[in-house]
Every structure is written in structure tokens, then in C-alpha cells.
Amino acid sequence: EVWLNYTNDYAHKYLHDIGNKMVELANKFPNEKDKTKKKALNQCAREVLLAQSSDWLFIITNGTMVDYAKKRIKDHIGRFTKLYEQIKADKIDEEFLKSIMKLDKIFPDIDYMIYY
């Protein structure tokens, strides 16, 4: 009831969507050799995990710092989506990638292939 209820159910559609898109990327680019693309793929995986953090849904349910939690979900989904589109178009904005990698330094050894 904490992680899925009327206060936060809207988010699940988007969280499932980016999870599915991450699986799509891992299958489209298995064991990528291009360093920039691999960094972008790993960052996408990081953004999925950060967006799906149970903390955000918990915070929304409990009514504490709701705007912050909603912003975090939106920000991570937005970053993922922008990178996803860049990867698919083969036009990665390296400055954007570097900037979000600085923001989200968690899971430094993440391998996007966990979604394969």
C-alpha cells in the first residue's frame, strides 16, 4: 500500500516505461565498444535505478517533501529519456552526459548489460 496507491500510482506507468526502454537499449547495443555510448548506456541504467527508488513513492505516500520526491522522479525520467533519444539517434551530447554523470555519481561500476 505504501508503494502503490492513489497518491503515487501515476508514476508507475513512467517507471515501467523507462525500465522497458532500458531493456530495449541493452538488447540493441549489447556489449557496446564505443566509450561514449557505453557511458551513456550506463548512465541510462543509473537513471532508471534512481527514478525507481522506493524512497520517492514512500515520501509521496507519507506526505513529506512530496514536491521534492516528485521532482526527483521527473528529473531522472527526463534525463533517461533525453539520453535514450540521443543514443538511438547516435548523437550523444557529451557535455550533457558529463553534467548528469557529475550529479549522479552513485553506482560507479554499473553495467547497463544487467538489463540484457
N, C-alpha and C positions, 0 to 999 in steps of 0.2 A: 504494500500500500504506500510505502514511502517513496519508492522509485517510479511508480506508475499510478497516477491519479489525475483528477481533473485540473490540478494546478500545473502539472508538468507534461501531460500527455502529448501536447503539441510538439514537443521536442523529439519524441521517439521517431517520427517519420524522417526527420532530417538526420538523426543519428544512424538509423538503419541505411539510409541512402548513401551517406559517406562511407559506411562500412562496406556496402556492396561495391561502391566505386573503387575503394581501395583494393578489394579482391580483383576487380577488373584490371587495375593498373599492374598488380603483381603478375597476373596471368599474361598481360600484353607485353610486359617488359621483364621477363624472368632473368634473373642474374645479370642485370644491366652492367655494362662495362664503362659507359661514359660517366665520368666522375660527377659532373654537374647534374646530370639526370638522376644518378643514383642518390646524390644528396637530396634532390627534390623529392624523390620517391620515399626516402627515409623520413624526410620532414612531413610528408603527407601522412605516413603511418603515425608519426608523433602527434600530429594534429588530430587524427581520429581518436587516439587514446585520450588526449586531453579533452576533447569535446565530450567523449563518452564517460568521463569521470563521474562516478556516482555522487561525488560531493555536490555538484551543481543541482541535481534533482533533489537531493536531500535538503539543501539550503532553500530551494524554492518551496518544497513541501512545508518546511518549518517556518517559513515566512521571515527568515533572517537574511538580510543582504540580498534580497530577491533580484534587484536590478543588476547587481554585480554578477550573480550566477547566470542570469540570462545573457548578459553581455559576454561572459566568458564562452558560453556555448556558441553564441552567434559569431564571436571573433574566430574561434577555432574552426568552425564550419566555413566561414568566409575565407580564411587562409587556405584551408584544404581545397576549397572549390577553385580559388584563383590558381593555385599550383596545379591542380588536376587539369584545368583547361590549358595551362601553359605546357604541361608535359605532353598532352595529347596533340597540341599544335606544334610541338617541337620548337617552342620559342620561350625558353625559361628566362625570366628576368632575374639575373644573378644578384642584383642589388636587393630586390625584394626577398629573395631566398636568404641571403645573408642576414638581412634585418630580422626576419622572423626566426631564424636559427639562433640569433642572439637573445631574442625574447624567451624562447622555449628551449632551454639547454638540457632539459630532463631527458633521460634515456639516451645517453650519448652513443651507445653501441646498438641502437635499434636497427633491425634489418627488416625492411619492408617485405621481404620474402616470407615472413610469418603469415602473410595474408594469401600466400600462393595455394 
